[in-house]
Amino acid sequence: MFDQEFFGFWYGQYKFIHHLLDHGSIDYVKVFGQNHRKFMHDDRAVQYITMTYGVDAGMVAKGHIALDKVWSYSKRQGSKK
């Protein structure tokens, strides 16, 4: 829904980008849990996606990574209470 609200893309248009970032060739989330963000969650991944799928897909990737960072930070702050 972030893609739709933030960029105006139709719902699910770039679902494959989110899947690529979180799952890739293996399901990083299942294998590594929160540590999955060590894979495909950096500037090189955004560059790869931009070069391979276009500028819009690159923006979606960058937004995905930013949201994951906010989510991780929020969860860490909540666990400190």
N, C-alpha and C positions, 0 to 999 in steps of 0.2 A: 504494500500500500504506500510505502514511502516514495517509491518511484512515481506513482500516480500523483500524490499530493505535492511533492517537491518539484518534480520535473514536468509533470503533465503527461507522462506516458500512459498508455492504457494498461490496465491491470494485467500483470503477467507478461507484458511485452519483453521484459528483460529478466525473466525468471531464470533463464539459463545462466546468466551472469552470476546470480546469487548461488545457484547450484555449483557452478564452477569454483567459486571462491570458498564455499564451505565443504564441498565434497570432492571436487577434482576427479582424479582417477580412482581414488579410494574415498570412503566416507570419513573424512578427517574428524568430523564432530564425534562420530561413534568411537573412533580409535583413540583420539587424543583429548576429547572433552573440550574444556575451555582453552586448552593449549593448541587447539586447531588453528587459532589465530596466528600462530607462528608460520603458517603456510599460506601463501597466496593472500596475505593481508599486509602488503607493503607497496612502495612506489613502483617496484619492478613489476608487480602483478598488474597494477593500473596501466603501466606503459604497455605491457603485453596485450592486455585486453583492448586498449585503445588502438594499438597497431593492428590487431587481428579483427576486431569487431566494430571499430569506429569510435568517434568522439562521444556520442551519446552513451554507448556501453561503458566507456571509460569513466564518464561522470557517475554512472550508476555504481560502478565498482568503487570509486572513491567515496561515494555516499554510504555504501554498504560498510566499508571499512571504518568510516567515521562513526556510524551508528553502533558498530560493534565495540568501538573504544568507549563510547558514552555508556553503553550498556554494561560493559565490564567495570568501568569506574563506579557506576551507580550501584552495582552489586557489591563491590568492595566497600563502599561507604555504608551500605545497609548492614553489612556484616560486622561493622565496627560498633554499632549501637548496642 
